[in-house]
Every structure is written in structure tokens, then in C-alpha cells.
């Protein structure tokens, strides 16, 4: 019977004979452990993007950039504001523009493998009757003509359970009460997790704490500019503008476009940004009019207009300029420019659109279609979307005509005139298109 001493000697002999092989084996095992322990998790993590976005959203109004990854609409809108087909192959309307018929492309499938057809596409619009005469046709019957309707069906559509047709699929949605806290998208082993924060400060805090590695659509990146482990990317956002909206139903602006024009000429807009905004319509849009009154900085002309109004008006004018915290520095610059022409000005900070104001400095999202009925038509004052309380019969008529005209070239003429006459009335001062920043952890 073999004794314990035998096995001990055998082990010693084996180690002595194969000591180099054993040494390198242990060394290789150690390095393999390091690779498995540290590098593999990092490779897995690198396939996951954790993105922070500012804003509070419900499931039905998630950010467009997220929805467009997951789904498509019957149409889509390109960078020039033109409506082109997406799920639909083509569309047409009756002469009056009250009936819109969309033909769905063949061969499209949802993420669950089922076919995209009329019965699986569900849109819901107020006062719109929807018919589906066959498997690939959807008909929308409107109560009144609305030429921008094809842009209304550019919003991505989903089957129940957020099943879409895009490159990415929704893997999970996390709610905090009625709001979406995060949403996880997946695609071929890749993952994007979007976290939503009610304020930009909270989004920045999440980045600092390491909860997210990317911040998108940031307005103020200053506190990250000295960080060595981040990359900051910036781009001009032509889909927004920064503007001073006057309350055109209160003194000193009611019935006095001269006062509004004087204040516009008095602002040195190049000092605020190089990316001038001269119109409420996206400069890349097919309907944009570059031939409008631009109100370039002209302090002397501003003083001439004010002198024509009279010394008493100037002395009795006190403007309260309300703005958001992120635009405070811009507001203070405007305050100095207005004080320089003798207009007493006070800056006040508000985190929301005030119910009452004389002048309000804010960032505004430009609609994709040039239709701006909700923003400038006098009937929209009561529901609050016409925040400047602007009322002008000529502008009203142009906005109404723009909704009725289905011919693109004729619509373009209408909106060129709309911009020209709106800028002449100066219900707001269009300043610049803001920069949008993306912060990426290296």
C-alpha cells in the first residue's frame, strides 16, 4: 500500500521536474484573472451608453430623439423642413385639403415580426375621423382644411407595448410616479439607457456622481470646461431661438411698434452670439425668408425713434425683463443696452413662464412646419400659446391662408410675407440660435 511519504516524494519530484512549466502556468492564470476581472466588465460597459437628458416626460411625449430611434411615422421631416415618406409610400388629399389618404409600404414589419399594415397603425387626433378601407390604406377626414397635416403624422407610431419599426427596441421603461425616470433601448448587443432629470442642474449632478456618462442637449457647459476627463461637443441648434417676447397688450408696447423697434435696435446682438436669429422660422426651412428687417445694432437710430415718441414717454417707461436662470447673463447685457438709451430696466429671474410680464427673455422651440398659427394668431391669446398676446389682422389672415393652401410654392409665398410683416411689427426681438452641448466622459 502506498504511503503518504510516497505521494509527498512524488509531488516534490513532479514540481522539481516541471517547475518552469508550473511557474508560467500560474503566471498565465494570474494574468487571465486580471483580464477577466477588469477588462471584460469594461468591454461590456463600453457597449452600454448611459445618457442624461433634461426634461420631464410622460410615456406619450418622450423626446423626439428617443422616439425616432425606436419607431417611424407615416412621414418624416428632413433638415429642410420638407415632409417625405417613412412608413407611407405616398399620400394625397382632396382639393379642399380635408381628406388625406396615405398608402403604406409593403414588406414592413414591427419588432415582434408582425406586418405593418393599416390595422396595426393607430393614430388619434381630435376631431379627425379615421378610416381603413383596405390593408394598406389609411384615410384621415378632417372637419376643416389643414395643409400641414402630413407633418402631423411624422410622429413615430407604435403597437401596444411600445413595439416600433426602428433600429432600436425598447427593453425597459422605469417610471417615477407619472413621469418616465429612464428608458432602455437595445440593438444587436448594444444598449442605450436614457435618464431624465427635471432640471439641468440635476442632470449635471448625475454626471458628476457617475450615474450617466453622456449629457445631451446641455445649454451651459461651463463647469465642465476644466475637466480633463471629458469631451465637450457643441453645435448650433437652428430648431430653437432666443428671443425677447413683448407683452403687446400692455404699456409701453401696446399699440406702439415704434417702442418695440427702438428696443430691438438698441440691443447689440453680435455681442450675444454670432448665430443670429432674424425670424421665427428655422433658417434651414424651405419657407425661411432672409429678406426681413434684421434690426442690426443701431443705437443712434434707436434714440431717434425714442425722441420722436417724446421725452415724457421715455422718462415714464420702466421695463421689467423676466428671464430664466440660464439666460440671466444675456438679460443683464440687454438691461445695459436699454439703460444706455435711457430706458429704465429691471431684470427678474423666473423658473417658468410668468403669467404677467412686460418683456420675457426665453428659448423657444421652432415648429418643424412653418405653420405658426398657435404662436402668433390672435385667437390663441386666450389659450396661452400666443404668449406675446400679439394681435394683427394681416398676420392672422396670412396664418389662416397658410393652413388652407396645399400648393408648396404658394404656401412659401404666404410664409415669406408672414415673416416680413411680422418683423415689421416687432412683437418680439429675435436674438440668436443657441448652442447645444454634449458632454462625454472619456
Secondary structure by P-SEA (a helix, b strand, c coil): cccaaaaaaaaaaaaaaaaaaaaaaaaaaaaaaaaaaccaaaaaaaabbbbbbbcccccccccaaaaaaccccccccccccbbbbcccccccccccccbbbbbbbcccccccccccccccbbbbbccbbbbbccccbbbbbbcccccccccccccccccccccccccccccccccccccccbbbbbcccbbbbbbbbccaaaaaaaaaaccccccccccccccccccccbbbbbbbcccbbbbbbcccccccccccaaaaaaaaaaccccccccccccccccccccccccccccccccaaaaaaaaaaacaaaaaabbbbbbbcccaaaaaaaaaaaaaaacbbbbbbbbcccccccccccbbbbbbcccccccccccccccccccccccccaaaaaaaaaaaacccaaaaaaaaaaaaaaaaaaccccccbbbbbbbbbcc
